[in-house]
């Protein structure tokens, strides 16, 4: 088994298409197919089912995918460690971030990082807060950024920025033009919320007891896995939602959403790292940029 075979397997698994995977790796389709066939033949395990022109992972393939990603992540970390000896002239920085962070807060810091260290490739993956924690725990990401807190003894979690949640509705919702809002009315509306496991959902539900309510008191009619999907659904419905101020500002300015005057708690964006793994110079450089202590570009 070679690293090249692992890279090809992961690419095929993520695209579920041999030709697309080969193209992304600048390989001939025949070379990608041969690498997969060699893995399956050597270990006597079928990794993909061929269904017509499509392929899908088998149970063995899904299990192997997690291990293959972990191996490649460790290789990337080793390459980055060597690159640091040359002053961050090359390497890969593996990051996973929850959706609000990845879409609205982190990009501006990554732009600055890339300007200073153009030879370091940034691999950013997006998931909810639980998925970010799992990626850092498993070594699939060197550093993570989440919207909520993480309770895991193997991980170091520290606040890195602040965010504000807002209760918003469409302009024709009964709450749209209220000057004052009684929190006990939260149970009167239908709700569209992020999925369980997201930092936004967890922070909102944690705030409900201060209003004398529990999550069970809300009539959640739809759960969606992205901020943008939730926002669009609320703009077109009679439901309410709670999202980050950075997510809803465009809808508020366009008149597609109305803010309901309910004071919700600020929340912290958190940085997540593994306690026992080495922190690379690239990670430290990114954190200095985020903290406003940007290092100079390496020559």
Secondary structure by P-SEA (a helix, b strand, c coil): ccaaaaaaaaaaaaaccaaaaaaaacccaaaaaaaaaaaaaaaccccccccccbbbbcaaaaaaaaaaaaaaaaaaaaaaaaaaaacccbbbbbbbbcccccccccaaaaaaaaaaccccccccccccaaaaaaaaaaccccbbbbccccccccbbbbbcbbbbbbbbbcccccccccccccccccccbbbbbcccccaaaaaaaaacccccccccccccccccccaaaaaaaaaaccccccccccccaaaaaacccccccbbbbbbbbbbbbbccccccaaaaaaaaaaacccccccc
